[in-house]
Amino acid sequence: MPAIARDLGTTPGTVQLSLTAFLVAFAVGQLLVGPVSDGVGRRPMLVVGTAVFAAASVACALAPDVVVLVLARIAQGLGGAAGAVAGRAMVSDVANGTRMARVFGTLAAINAIGPVVAPLAGGAVLTVGTWRLMFVVLAALGLLLCAIVVLRFHETLPVGRRGGAGFAANGRRIRELLGIARFRAYVLSGVLSTVGFFAYIATSSFVFQTEYGFSEGGYTLVFATNASMMVVTTLVFRRVVGRFSEDALLTAGLVVGTTGATGVLVAALTGAGPVVVWCALAVVTAAWGFVLPAAMTRTQHVGAAHPGTAAALQGGLTFGIGGLGTPLAGALGGTALAMGGVMAALMAAAVVVQVTATRRHAGRT
């Protein structure tokens, strides 16, 4: 980002706006695309989304000023959102029950690997070129994905199951799903736990590098270790989901995550040191390996009447509102105490929502 600011003759804060624009567009885009995919099908959304992502990446690479960069990043976020939400909906179209849960477990594992691999890949790209080359690489990946969709992906939503396009039809689908109490509970527990996740993502580097004096390499080891824990537990989730209910696994993940976050908070209060905080965070990230696929699966199951809309609400709201964890932990000081406090409070609230909703549902059945 400093290099972008120098090349475009602007401030680092203004360049940071380009990242914010992408994240907001990615969240809002899911809310827009999901209901539309229930009306017109998944494949058109994937084709258009990957093409827009590729074209926007080219625009980023050629941006003459920061205004063009920000606008291109918005388009990039919208294109990426189409792929994310339509992809999840396609899983719901062709799979159900344990098979669907296992596929979502695989997706969660890929999502866990991404934060580890992407910075390393990005660093490798920057050793041979400037920041503009980064967007050229993204454009190439977007074109590759678009080609794969065109050549290999078939429509998974039959015409007879489509609910019509237009604002009225999209709004009806959203209202219908939000009218289901169990659906709202799953989304809310996902939002709360995701706020904690974003607090960890945004604050942990400051905690370990500034508060505990770790080098950049040392922090990379911390982050990679914790991400690896999440990868392992998502694979475990795939193995055990047929033996235990998804609700039980979701509740267990939230409880374990709350326990780990409380460990971070206690370690910060008692001055136990970075190793204890590191271990407690590993417990939290391991728990998310159960929380993410279980929440995704249950939300899609309850919202099975409109899978695209369900994926949009689950992804858009959890990503958009969950992103509040980024400034929240920083505003409280960006310390281990702030990080542990935000994670513990929000994940405990998610446990309350999940347990309460499960008991009410059980009582009705």
TORSE-777324 format. One record per residue: residue in one letter; x, y, z of N, C-alpha, C in turn. Coordinates in steps of 0.001 Angstrom, whole numbers, padded with zeros to 6 digits, always signed. Layout:
REM residues N
AXYZXYZXYZ...
***
This chain:
REM residues 365
M+000813-001217+000000+000000+000000+000000+000851+001274+000000P+001966+001324+000757+002820+002516+000645+003312+002742-000788A+003635+001643-001496+004098+001778-002875+002993+002326-003773I+001755+001856-003551+000625+002363-004336+000442+003857-004078A+000538+004247-002811+000367+005657-002455+001422+006527-003141R+002672+006059-003176+003736+006826-003835+003494+006928-005339D+003152+005816-005965+002973+005812-007419+001791+006658-007865L+000730+006659-007074-000484+007393-007456-000536+008789-006850G+000498+009165-006098+000577+010506-005532-000511+010811-004530T-000782+009864-003650-001832+010065-002647-001329+009586-001294T-002211+009539-000308-001823+009157+001053-002118+007682+001300P-001394+007056+002245-001693+005661+002588-003138+005469+003044G-003689+006452+003751-005069+006347+004212-006052+006288+003059T-005782+007041+002015-006658+007018+000842-006559+005677+000119V-005347+005138+000056-005167+003820-000560-005887+002754+000254Q-005874+002903+001589-006583+001960+002452-008067+001921+002095L-008581+003049+001601-009984+003114+001201-010286+002118+000089S-009289+001832-000742-009525+000877-001827-009800-000520-001275L-009128-000885-000197-009384-002180+000435-010755-002189+001088T-011089-001105+001784-012407-001004+002405-013506-001095+001351A-013291-000428+000217-014277-000453-000862-014489-001871-001367F-013410-002618-001512-013523-004004-001966-014327-004833-000972L-014005-004707+000326-014665-005519+001344-016153-005193+001435V-016484-003907+001385-017902-003507+001434-018637-004031+000204A-018022-003892-000966-018656-004381-002195-018824-005891-002160F-017854-006595-001589-017938-008046-001501-019106-008466-000612A-019312-007740+000492-020415-008058+001397-021762-007687+000782V-021874-006463+000284-023136-005999-000301-023462-006789-001561G-022438-007107-002343-022656-007846-003580-023313-009193-003342Q-022948-009860-002257-023576-011136-001952-025069-010971-001694L-025431-009912-000989-026842-009660-000701-027631-009359-001976L-026969-008790-002971-027641-008465-004222-027714-009675-005159V-026609-010397-005261-026502-011479-006248-027280-012714-005827G-027253-013054-004538-027883-014285-004076-029346-014411-004466P-030187-013436-004117-031604-013532-004511-031791-013567-006023V-030944-012825-006766-031059-012834-008225-030764-014230-008776S-029780-014926-008182-029437-016264-008673-030581-017249-008467D-031423-017009-007469-032605-017861-007279-033636-017624-008377G-033547-016470-009050-034510-016160-010090-034036-016462-011494V-032727-016328-011752-032230-016503-013125-031274-017680-013268G-030858-018286-012156-029928-019408-012222-028552-019060-011710R-027759-020099-011465-026426-019912-010877-025357-019610-011930R-025415-020346-013032-024342-020259-014019-024167-018839-014575P-025253-018118-014933-025056-016746-015425-024351-015859-014404M-024665-016046-013122-024022-015250-012089-022528-015552-012003L-022173-016842-012135-020765-017229-012091-020005-016699-013305V-020603-016810-014489-019936-016321-015696-019713-014816-015617V-020774-014087-015295-020667-012626-015212-019723-012225-014077G-019847-012887-012925-019023-012527-011772-017542-012706-012033T-017146-013860-012571-015726-014095-012834-015202-013166-013931A-016041-012869-014946-015623-011953-016007-015435-010535-015465V-016379-010085-014635-016269-008753-014035-015035-008676-013138F-014783-009736-012369-013603-009756-011499-012331-009608-012330A-012238-010349-013448-011053-010272-014294-010893-008883-014907A-011986-008327-015437-011916-007008-016057-011563-005926-015034A-012149-006027-013842-011861-005047-012806-010401-005141-012355S-009853-006348-012336-008452-006519-011959-007530-005847-012969V-007882-005935-014262-007116-005233-015299-007182-003723-015065A-008386-003234-014737-008552-001801-014468-007702-001366-013273C-007620-002213-012248-006767-001908-011091-005306-001805-011516A-004869-002751-012335-003471-002770-012770-003119-001528-013588L-004096-000983-014327-003839+000164-015197-004262+001487-014569A-004748+001470-013331-005314+002666-012705-004329+003843-012718P-004740+004990-013303-003850+006155-013337-003899+006989-012060D-004968+006792-011272-005100+007546-010030-005912+006728-009032V-006015+007235-007818-006643+006460-006751-008152+006367-006937V-008771+007332-007606-010221+007274-007843-010563+006076-008719V-009814+005895-009796-010038+004749-010681-009768+003453-009920L-008741+003448-009092-008415+002251-008318-009567+001870-007396V-010121+002839-006687-011223+002556-005767-012441+002043-006518L-012787+002691-007632-013940+002243-008417-013724+000827-008963A-012496+000552-009409-012201-000785-009925-012258-001830-008814R-011843-001457-007623-011901-002390-006491-013348-002683-006104I-014227-001698-006243-015650-001940-005985-016184-002973-006970A-015857-002796-008255-016294-003761-009268-015694-005137-008995Q-014454-005160-008549-013792-006420-008230-014508-007144-007084G-014910-006384-006073-015630-006973-004948-016984-007522-005357L-017697-006794-006218-018999-007266-006689-018845-008552-007507G-017825-008611-008360-017589-009814-009140-017231-011001-008265G-016380-010764-007291-016013-011838-006376-017191-012330-005559A-018080-011417-005193-019263-011796-004424-020157-012739-005217A-020275-012495-006522-021111-013359-007360-020594-014788-007336G-019276-014946-007442-018710-016284-007398-018905-016953-006060A-018719-016197-004990-018814-016776-003650-020229-017263-003338V-021224-016432-003604-022583-016782-003204-023196-017809-004156A-022941-017680-005460-023502-018648-006411-022869-020016-006220G-021589-020040-005874-020923-021314-005626-021525-022064-004463R-021802-021373-003368-022415-022017-002201-023826-022507-002541A-024555-021694-003308-025921-022093-003678-025908-023336-004565M-024912-023468-005429-024834-024640-006299-024638-025911-005494V-023885-025810-004399-023713-026977-003525-025068-027410-002978S-025865-026444-002545-027192-026761-002010-028117-027336-003074D-027909-026941-004342-028748-027450-005425-028524-028937-005679V-027286-029392-005525-026949-030756-005958-026640-031701-004806A-026581-031196-003578-026245-032060-002435-027147-031740-001262N-027298-032698-000375-028060-032468+000850-027521-033364+001956G-028008-033135+003162-027635-033969+004298-026145-033978+004573T-025625-035159+004868-024224-035317+005240-023293-034932+004106R-023679-035260+002879-022816-034928+001739-022627-033421+001624M-023719-032654+001791-023617-031204+001718-022713-030683+002832A-022848-031227+004024-022023-030792+005144-020545-031051+004872R-020248-032199+004260-018854-032514+003968-018271-031596+002901V-019089-031254+001905-018607-030318+000879-018323-028957+001504F-019217-028492+002366-018979-027214+003032-017761-027296+003950G-017513-028472+004509-016298-028663+005290-015059-028471+004432T-015114-028978+003196-013996-028787+002269-013818-027317+001926L-014931-026610+001687-014857-025181+001387-014265-024405+002558A-014640-024790+003788-014092-024122+004961-012588-024354+005074A-012132-025562+004714-010692-025845+004740-009949-024974+003740I-010542-024814+002540-009924-023951+001532-009870-022509+002035N-010960-022060+002660-010983-020697+003206-009933-020507+004293A-009636-021574+005043-008620-021484+006089-007216-021433+005502I-007009-022164+004388-005695-022169+003751-005395-020823+003097G-006428-020177+002568-006253-018919+001844-005440-017867+002584P-005787-017538+003852-005031-016492+004554-003560-016822+004762V-003189-018097+004678-001784-018474+004824-001068-018396+003482V-001706-018950+002447-001062-019043+001145-001029-017690+000432A-002126-016924+000528-002228-015685-000249-001115-014676+000063P-000814-014371+001338+000273-013422+001600+001624-013920+001088L+001867-015239+001191+003123-015788+000693+003195-015661-000827A+002087-015975-001500+002049-015851-002958+002202-014393-003375G+001524-013512-002640+001636-012089-002950+003056-011581-002770G+003713-012033-001701+005101-011641-001486+006004-012125-002602A+005743-013333-003088+006543-013883-004188+006359-013056-005457V+005107-012642-005738+004844-011820-006919+005595-010495-006830L+005614-009903-005648+006248-008591-005476+007767-008641-005568T+008344-009836-005508+009801-009941-005675+010208-009815-007140V+009252-009973-008054+009574-009914-009481+008861-008771-010199G+008067-008003-009501+007349-006911-010146+006789-005935-009138T+006044-004946-009619+005443-003933-008766+004042-004362-008341W+003376-003484-007612+002022-003783-007148+001061-003986-008317R+001346-003379-009457+000466-003547-010613+000482-004990-011109L+001620-005660-010988+001703-007057-011397+000765-007924-010571M+000560-007541-009310-000353-008287-008442-001745-008368-009061F-002213-007256-009591-003545-007230-010191-003569-007931-011544V-002440-007943-012245-002358-008707-013491-002540-010196-013187V-001898-010663-012123-002039-012063-011708-003494-012361-011348L-004138-011448-010625-005549-011642-010265-006428-011665-011509A-006111-010831-012490-006878-010836-013735-006741-012177-014445A-005517-012723-014458-005302-014022-015089-006079-015122-014371L-006089-015067-013048-006858-016049-012279-008352-015906-012560G-008822-014658-012671-010231-014432-012983-010606-014994-014337L-009740-014800-015340-010004-015350-016673-010002-016875-016651L-009081-017453-015880-009036-018908-015770-010320-019447-015151L-010784-018799-014083-012023-019229-013437-013214-019076-014374C-013225-017980-015137-014325-017757-016079-014338-018857-017138A-013156-019233-017635-013074-020291-018633-013544-021623-018069I-013168-021907-016822-013595-023158-016184-015117-023197-016056V-015712-022070-015652-017171-022013-015507-017847-022255-016854V-017361-021580-017888-017974-021699-019213-017860-023126-019752L-016718-023750-019555-016465-025055-020157-016929-026227-019311R-016920-026071-017981-017132-027236-017122-018393-027178-016268F-018886-025988-015967-019995-025860-015033-021330-025883-015786H-022241-026688-015299-023592-026736-015850-024555-026071-014868E-025680-025611-015370-026682-024992-014510-027241-026029-013534T-027307-025672-012266-027800-026605-011240-029201-026277-010767L-029762-025135-011174-031109-024741-010752-032069-024859-011933P-032916-025893-011942-033859-026073-013057-034794-024876-013187V-035265-024666-014394-036160-023532-014652-037399-023596-013769G-037904-024791-013532-039104-024943-012729-038950-024549-011278R-037713-024492-010803-037466-024128-009402-037091-022663-009236R-037066-021916-010317-036689-020502-010215-037901-019667-009825G-037636-018673-008992-038742-017901-008436-038989-016574-009091G-038373-016329-010222-038582-015058-010894-037592-014006-010449A-037255-013092-011346-036309-012029-011054-037054-010740-010725G-036331-009686-010486-036944-008403-010151-036877-008114-008666F-037000-006832-008330-036886-006410-006941-037963-007024-006062A-039179-007116-006582-040274-007652-005773-040029-009108-005417A-039624-009913-006406-039363-011329-006156-038171-011511-005214N-037130-010714-005418-035958-010809-004544-036309-010426-003110G-037079-009353-002965-037486-008931-001629-038365-009955-000939R-039228-010598-001717-040093-011635-001142-039262-012802-000600R-038243-013209-001350-037399-014313-000893-036647-013946+000386I-036141-012729+000434-035419-012292+001634-036342-012265+002843R-037541-011685+002670-038489-011610+003784-038913-013001+004241E-039091-013909+003293-039511-015262+003649-038480-015960+004535L-037211-015830+004166-036178-016496+004961-035980-015807+006307L-035988-014486+006326-035814-013775+007587-037010-013961+008516G-038116-014420+007966-039279-014721+008795-039167-016042+009528I-038147-016843+009217-037927-018130+009880-037018-017907+011083A-037532-018140+012274-036781-017851+013493-035463-018619+013551R-035495-019889+013147-034268-020696+013215-033217-020172+012241F-033656-019699+011096-032722-019120+010125-032070-017873+010709R-032887-017010+011326-032335-015790+011928-031312-016131+013012A-031591-017178+013773-030677-017564+014853-029337-018028+014299Y-029366-018832+013241-028106-019287+012643-027303-018106+012097V-027974-017189+011413-027276-016024+010873-026698-015172+012002L-027491-014972+013064-027024-014146+014175-025825-014769+014875S-025878-016071+015134-024730-016718+015781-023506-016647+014871G-023719-016745+013548-022606-016615+012620-022019-015218+012625V-022878-014206+012669-022412-012820+012722-021585-012580+013978L-022107-013007+015124-021423-012765+016393-020047-013432+016424S-019990-014693+016009-018709-015391+016034-017737-014812+015010T-018262-014312+013888-017395-013740+012861-016802-012414+013309V-017540-011639+014104-016961-010422+014675-015713-010783+015477G-015801-011852+016259-014637-012306+017004-013508-012733+016097F-013834-013408+014999-012818-013863+014054-012090-012673+013435F-012838-011651+013020-012223-010468+012432-011381-009712+013459A-011796-009733+014718-010991-009100+015764-009628-009766+015855Y-009610-011085+015738-008340-011819+015751-007500-011469+014524I-008115-011482+013338-007392-011190+012099-006770-009798+012155A-007532-008815+012630-007087-007423+012589-006106-007068+013693T-006167-007759+014816-005423-007327+016002-004217-008192+016322S-004223-009446+015921-003172-010368+016371-001771-009931+015965S-001618-009307+014786-000285-008866+014381+000251-007791+015321F-000622-006859+015751-000198-005827+016688+000117-006431+018053V-000691-007409+018449-000482-008051+019743+000895-008709+019797F+001213-009514+018806+002457-010272+018856+003681-009447+018463Q+003536-008530+017508+004699-007770+017072+004955-006535+017934T+003907-005837+018331+004085-004614+019111+004106-004900+020608E+003117-005673+021065+003014-005910+022508+004038-006923+023002Y+004250-007994+022215+005143-009063+022650+006494-009060+021942G+006709-008164+020985+008024-008013+020370+008423-009081+019379F+007449-009791+018788+007774-010801+017780+008235-010119+016487S+009115-010782+015739+009488-010312+014416+008366-010638+013437E+008477-010111+012205+007479-010438+011186+007468-011937+010913G+008663-012539+010874+008738-013981+010672+008117-014754+011818G+008332-014263+013043+007742-014919+014208+006234-014859+014185Y+005698-013704+013796+004242-013599+013724+003684-014470+012610T+004401-014550+011490+003959-015425+010404+003819-016859+010891L+004751-017290+011738+004687-018644+012303+003450-018798+013182V+003151-017790+013984+001961-017825+014839+000704-017951+013978F+000599-017094+012975-000600-017072+012143-000747-018380+011371A+000374-018872+010827+000327-020109+010044-000058-021300+010920T+000460-021337+012148+000128-022427+013067-001363-022433+013383N-001888-021257+013687-003302-021169+014023-004189-021519+012825A-003805-021055+011636-004577-021391+010444-004526-022890+010167S-003384-023494+010447-003254-024941+010243-004191-025709+011171M-004368-025211+012380-005312-025839+013310-006721-025837+012729M-007069-024739+012080-008401-024619+011488-008554-025582+010321V-007510-025735+009523-007553-026674+008402-007781-028095+008917V-007041-028462+009965-007145-029813+010522-008556-030089+011032T-009130-029131+011764-010448-029383+012351-011561-029381+011304T-011394-028627+010206-012402-028717+009149-012383-030107+008510L-011203-030698+008406-011110-032065+007883-011700-033066+008867V-011516-032814+010177-012137-033660+011192-013653-033540+011102F-014131-032317+010878-015574-032089+010735-016149-032965+009624R-015439-033054+008511-015902-033891+007402-016070-035347+007829R-015215-035811+008721-015243-037219+009127-016339-037513+010144V-016646-036547+011007-017561-036832+012123-018974-036312+011893V-019188-035541+010817-020491-034912+010650-021610-035925+010465G-021323-037092+009964-022373-038081+009829-022703-038787+011127R-021790-038740+012097-021994-039406+013386-022665-038491+014408F-022439-037200+014275-023035-036222+015196-023821-035214+014362S-024851-034654+014968-025661-033679+014247-024869-032393+014024E-025231-031689+012950-024553-030425+012661-024786-029408+013769D-025977-029429+014371-026245-028519+015486-025321-028800+016659A-025117-030085+016961-024230-030448+018074-022802-030004+017786L-022358-030169+016546-020999-029766+016192-020857-028249+016216L-021894-027539+015795-021858-026077+015846-021792-025588+017284T-022632-026161+018133-022621-025774+019548-021274-026082+020184A-020737-027267+019902-019439-027647+020460-018350-026684+020007G-018367-026308+018714-017366-025382+018209-017448-024024+018877L-018669-023525+019072-018836-022224+019720-018392-022266+021180V-018711-023359+021872-018308-023486+023283-016788-023559+023403V-016163-024383+022580-014700-024505+022624-014049-023178+022247G-014599-022505+021228-014057-021215+020836-014169-020182+021946T-015298-020171+022635-015467-019256+023761-014468-019566+024862T-014228-020849+025108-013245-021249+026121-011855-020752+025750G-011471-020928+024468-010163-020447+024038-010047-018941+024125A-011104-018218+023712-011082-016759+023785-010993-016282+025226T-011689-016977+026118-011585-016642+027545-010160-016875+028039G-009513-017920+027500-008113-018173+027846-007214-017025+027424V-007461-016459+026243-006697-015298+025790-006902-014134+026746L-008148-013901+027141-008475-012796+028047-007801-012978+029400V-007881-014178+029959-007262-014449+031265-005741-014309+031182A-005148-014814+030092-003702-014708+029919-003265-013254+029850A-004070-012425+029172-003738-011004+029088-003868-010316+030441L-004901-010668+031187-005121-010048+032499-004038-010431+033504T-003543-011659+033413-002563-012154+034383-001124-011989+033917G-000930-011496+032686+000422-011334+032169+001129-012658+031942A+000392-013654+031489+000956-014999+031332+001961-015080+030195G+001946-014140+029269+002933-014130+028209+002414-014623+026877P+003228-014445+025818+002768-014725+024456+002515-016201+024162V+003256-017100+024790+003072-018515+024487+001681-018980+024894V+001224-018549+026056-000105-018935+026533-001175-018336+025623V-000992-017064+025242-001945-016424+024326-001967-017160+022993W-000806-017532+022504-000692-018270+021248-001465-019587+021325C-001268-020321+022396-001944-021615+022548-003456-021445+022655A-003877-020413+023388-005315-020164+023530-005934-019782+022191L-005208-018998+021390-005704-018636+020061-005783-019857+019151A-004869-020784+019321-004922-022023+018532-006197-022799+018831V-006640-022760+020089-007901-023403+020459-009064-022711+019755V-009015-021377+019705-010089-020613+019058-010155-020927+017568T-009018-020872+016891-009026-021116+015446-009410-022563+015139A-009005-023485+016003-009424-024881+015818-010940-024998+015921A-011540-024274+016853-012998-024308+017024-013711-023776+015792W-013141-022760+015147-013773-022212+013948-013826-023240+012827G-012971-024229+012876-013026-025302+011891-014306-026109+011973F-014992-026065+013109-016307-026673+013266-017411-025645+013026V-017193-024427+013513-018238-023403+013453-018581-023027+012011L-017576-022763+011194-017834-022263+009841-018621-023247+008981P-018174-024505+008821-018954-025414+007958-020303-025781+008547A-020382-025900+009891-021661-026251+010506-022679-025134+010325A-022264-023887+010553-023173-022754+010380-023596-022622+008922M-022654-022815+008004-022956-022726+006580-023982-023793+006177T-023756-025015+006661-024639-026119+006301-026039-025927+006856R-026136-025554+008133-027448-025401+008751-028227-024241+008135T-027546-023151+007813-028216-022016+007192-028777-022402+005839Q-027977-023131+005050-028451-023563+003738-029580-024575+003855H-029534-025421+004891-030590-026417+005087-031918-025741+005421V-031890-024824+006377-033127-024149+006783-033641-023255+005655G-032721-022671+004884-033129-021797+003785-033179-022511+002455A-033458-023817+002484-033411-024638+001270-034393-024188+000191A-035458-023486+000570-036429-023026-000432-035795-022022-001385H-034809-021259-000902-034133-020247-001722-032633-020285-001400P-031898-021252-001921-030490-021428-001549-029607-020219-001837G-029849-019548-002967-029041-018384-003290-029247-017255-002301T-030504-017022-001933-030814-015978-000955-030249-016350+000411A-030345-017631+000770-029785-018083+002041-028279-017856+002087A-027592-018214+001005-026146-018004+000946-025800-016523+000998A-026637-015700+000364-026394-014261+000358-026512-013672+001757L-027584-014043+002458-027794-013500+003804-026726-014011+004765Q-026410-015308+004658-025401-015868+005549-024024-015265+005270G-023657-015181+003989-022339-014660+003655-022254-013154+003754G-023245-012458+003199-023209-011006+003183-023291-010391+004568L-024235-010886+005389-024398-010306+006721-023243-010675+007652T-022811-011936+007608-021717-012320+008503-020423-011627+008103F-020177-011498+006803-018952-010842+006359-019024-009336+006581G-020183-008749+006236-020323-007298+006362-020358-006832+007804I-021291-007390+008592-021389-006977+009993-020216-007531+010795G-019789-008761+010461-018647-009342+011166-017403-008505+011035G-017292-007771+009916-016134-006908+009731-016032-005798+010757L-017107-005566+011528-017034-004564+012596-016000-004946+013644G-015662-006225+013711-014638-006665+014652-013290-006047+014366T-013060-005635+013109-011773-005046+012746-011540-003723+013472P-012429-002714+013332-012191-001473+014071-012489-001587+015555L-013355-002537+015960-013748-002627+017357-012562-002951+018253A-011838-004027+017933-010693-004405+018757-009608-003337+018712G-009429-002721+017525-008426-001670+017417-008791-000447+018242A-010091-000094+018239-010537+001059+019003-010348+000867+020499L-010369-000389+020938-010180-000689+022359-008714-000806+022749G-007826-000542+021805-006402-000514+022140-005530-001434+021331G-006112-002395+020625-005321-003301+019814-004387-004189+020613T-004746-004479+021847-003908-005294+022725-004484-006702+022855A-003718-007570+023532-004208-008923+023797-005475-008875+024643L-005532-007919+025563-006713-007770+026417-007932-007394+025588A-007770-006432+024660-008888-006023+023806-009311-007162+022885M-008344-007825+022282-008650-008927+021378-009383-010044+022112G-008857-010462+023264-009494-011529+024032-010864-011135+024528G-011020-009881+024947-012309-009422+025443-013378-009436+024373V-013049-008922+023172-014018-008897+022069-014379-010318+021661M-013377-011171+021496-013649-012544+021072-014491-013286+022098A-014131-013191+023365-014845-013921+024412-016293-013455+024527A-016503-012143+024509-017857-011605+024674-018755-012002+023507L-018261-011845+022285-019093-012104+021113-019335-013598+020905M-018327-014425+021143-018521-015856+020968-019409-016433+022070A-019321-015876+023276-020230-016302+024341-021669-015950+023980A-021862-014768+023387-023201-014376+022947-023700-015321+021854A-022798-015762+020969-023180-016712+019926-023608-018045+020532V-022942-018472+021598-023328-019707+022289-024742-019579+022836V-025040-018436+023458-026371-018207+024029-027434-018278+022938V-027186-017624+021808-028146-017634+020703-028363-019054+020191Q-027268-019790+019976-027365-021134+019433-028076-022091+020394V-027701-022070+021657-028313-022984+022630-029790-022663+022827T-030109-021368+022938-031503-020965+023126-032358-021373+021931A-031863-021112+020730-032628-021452+019534-032793-022961+019386T-031763-023724+019731-031835-025183+019631-032881-025744+020590R-032899-025221+021813-033874-025698+022792-035296-025334+022375R-035489-024148+021851-036837-023762+021395-037286-024631+020252H-036379-024907+019333-036717-025758+018185-037048-027169+018636A-036261-027686+019585-036512-029032+020101-037858-029101+020824G-038195-028022+021527-039454-028005+022242-040650-028008+021312R-040510-027394+020132-041611-027345+019171-041782-028661+018434T-040664-029426+018307-040760-030682+017586-041001-031860+018508
***
